Amino acid sequence: MNEYLIAYWNNVVTNNDIVYYLGDFGLASKCVLQNILSKLKRKKIILIRGNHDKSEQFMLDVGFDEVHKYMEFKKDKLNLFLSHVPMYTPYHDACICGHSHQAFKVNGNIINVGVDNFAFKPVAYEDILEIMKREQFGKENFKPMHIPTEGE
């Protein structure tokens, strides 16, 4: 499975891309994760830590350039909030998240870019812009939801 995911990644991402990885990189040893990361194209990779990622230092040792709990990302006059878990935020144009698998793709101004929703391929910034142009996207369309956590 890892080889398929690496191939999908490398067909989308170039060595000039900065990648924001929204958590849950892998449940394996440091050596295994370093090996996987070494095969992924990118210029820089920033991890927004997920509930299955180990400590910040561990993930830096794996090879991530930066590790954060969450992050604000500003580009093209957009104010985006990057998080592993979906969060409604009225202060940002969108929350870009993973974590929720196929629970939803868009809810209000939350976009779930988890690989389960996108044929196991990374999602480009331009694709996020296209999603933001759709009718169902927007804070006014947010519907409260429950995403089960481990143990539920």
C-alpha positions as CSV (number, residue, x, y, z in Angstrom):
1,M,0.0,0.0,0.0
2,N,2.8,2.4,0.8
3,E,4.3,2.1,-2.7
4,Y,0.9,3.0,-4.2
5,L,0.5,6.1,-2.0
6,I,4.1,7.2,-2.8
7,A,3.4,6.8,-6.5
8,Y,0.1,8.8,-6.3
9,W,1.9,11.5,-4.4
10,N,4.8,11.7,-6.8
11,N,2.4,11.9,-9.8
12,V,0.9,15.1,-8.2
13,V,3.7,16.7,-6.2
14,T,6.9,18.1,-7.8
15,N,10.3,18.9,-6.2
16,N,9.3,22.6,-6.3
17,D,6.2,22.2,-4.1
18,I,5.8,23.2,-0.5
19,V,3.5,20.6,1.1
20,Y,1.3,21.0,4.1
21,Y,0.6,17.5,5.5
22,L,-2.4,17.6,7.7
23,G,-1.6,14.8,10.1
24,D,-1.5,11.1,10.6
25,F,1.6,10.5,8.5
26,G,2.1,7.0,9.7
27,L,2.1,4.5,12.6
28,A,5.6,3.0,12.2
29,S,9.1,3.2,13.5
30,K,11.2,6.3,12.8
31,C,13.3,4.3,10.3
32,V,10.2,3.2,8.3
33,L,8.8,6.7,8.3
34,Q,12.1,8.2,7.2
35,N,12.3,5.7,4.3
36,I,8.8,6.7,3.2
37,L,9.4,10.4,3.5
38,S,12.6,10.1,1.6
39,K,10.7,8.8,-1.4
40,L,8.2,11.7,-1.6
41,K,8.8,14.6,-4.0
42,R,8.7,18.1,-2.4
43,K,10.7,21.2,-1.9
44,K,9.6,21.5,1.7
45,I,7.1,19.5,3.9
46,I,5.3,21.0,6.9
47,L,3.4,18.7,9.2
48,I,0.3,19.7,11.0
49,R,0.4,17.0,13.7
50,G,-2.4,14.5,13.9
51,N,-3.6,12.3,16.7
52,H,-1.6,9.4,15.3
53,D,1.7,11.3,14.9
54,K,4.3,11.0,17.6
55,S,6.0,14.0,19.3
56,E,7.1,17.1,17.5
57,Q,10.8,16.1,17.9
58,F,10.1,12.6,16.6
59,M,8.4,13.9,13.5
60,L,11.3,16.5,12.9
61,D,13.7,13.5,13.2
62,V,11.6,11.7,10.6
63,G,12.4,14.5,8.3
64,F,9.6,17.0,8.4
65,D,10.9,20.6,7.9
66,E,8.4,22.0,10.4
67,V,5.9,20.6,12.8
68,H,2.8,22.5,14.1
69,K,-0.4,21.8,16.0
70,Y,-2.2,24.1,13.6
71,M,-1.3,26.9,11.3
72,E,-2.6,30.0,9.6
73,F,-1.9,30.2,5.9
74,K,-2.3,33.5,4.0
75,K,-2.2,33.5,0.2
76,D,-4.0,35.4,-2.6
77,K,-5.9,37.5,0.0
78,L,-7.3,34.3,1.6
79,N,-6.9,33.6,5.3
80,L,-6.8,29.8,5.7
81,F,-6.7,27.7,8.9
82,L,-4.8,24.4,8.6
83,S,-5.7,21.8,11.2
84,H,-5.7,18.1,11.5
85,V,-9.2,18.0,12.9
86,P,-12.2,19.9,11.4
87,M,-12.8,23.2,13.2
88,Y,-15.5,25.8,12.4
89,T,-13.7,29.1,12.3
90,P,-15.6,32.4,11.6
91,Y,-12.3,34.2,11.5
92,H,-10.9,32.5,8.5
93,D,-12.0,32.0,4.9
94,A,-11.7,28.3,5.3
95,C,-10.4,25.5,7.6
96,I,-8.5,22.9,5.7
97,C,-8.3,19.6,7.5
98,G,-7.9,15.8,7.3
99,H,-8.7,13.4,10.1
100,S,-12.3,12.7,9.3
101,H,-11.8,10.2,6.5
102,Q,-15.0,10.1,4.4
103,A,-17.3,11.7,7.0
104,F,-17.7,14.8,4.8
105,K,-15.9,16.7,2.0
106,V,-17.2,20.2,2.7
107,N,-19.2,21.5,5.6
108,G,-19.7,25.2,5.7
109,N,-16.2,26.7,5.3
110,I,-14.4,23.4,6.3
111,I,-12.8,21.4,3.6
112,N,-11.7,17.9,4.4
113,V,-8.7,17.1,2.1
114,G,-8.0,13.7,3.6
115,V,-6.8,11.2,1.0
116,D,-9.9,9.1,1.4
117,N,-11.9,11.9,-0.3
118,F,-9.5,12.5,-3.2
119,A,-8.6,9.1,-4.6
120,F,-5.6,8.9,-2.2
121,K,-3.9,11.8,-3.9
122,P,-2.7,15.1,-2.4
123,V,-4.9,18.1,-3.0
124,A,-3.4,21.1,-4.8
125,Y,-4.1,24.7,-3.6
126,E,-5.8,25.4,-7.0
127,D,-8.2,22.5,-6.2
128,I,-9.0,24.0,-2.9
129,L,-9.8,27.3,-4.6
130,E,-12.2,25.5,-7.0
131,I,-14.0,23.9,-4.0
132,M,-14.3,27.3,-2.4
133,K,-16.2,28.6,-5.5
134,R,-19.0,26.0,-5.2
135,E,-22.4,26.8,-3.9
136,Q,-22.3,24.6,-0.8
137,F,-19.1,26.2,0.5
138,G,-19.4,29.0,3.0
139,K,-19.8,29.8,6.7
140,E,-23.6,30.1,6.3
141,N,-23.8,26.5,5.2
142,F,-22.1,25.0,8.3
143,K,-24.0,22.1,9.9
144,P,-22.8,21.0,13.4
145,M,-21.7,17.3,13.3
146,H,-20.2,14.7,15.4
147,I,-17.0,13.0,14.2
148,P,-16.4,9.8,16.2
149,T,-13.1,9.6,18.0
150,E,-11.1,6.5,18.9
151,G,-13.0,4.3,21.3
152,E,-16.5,5.4,20.1
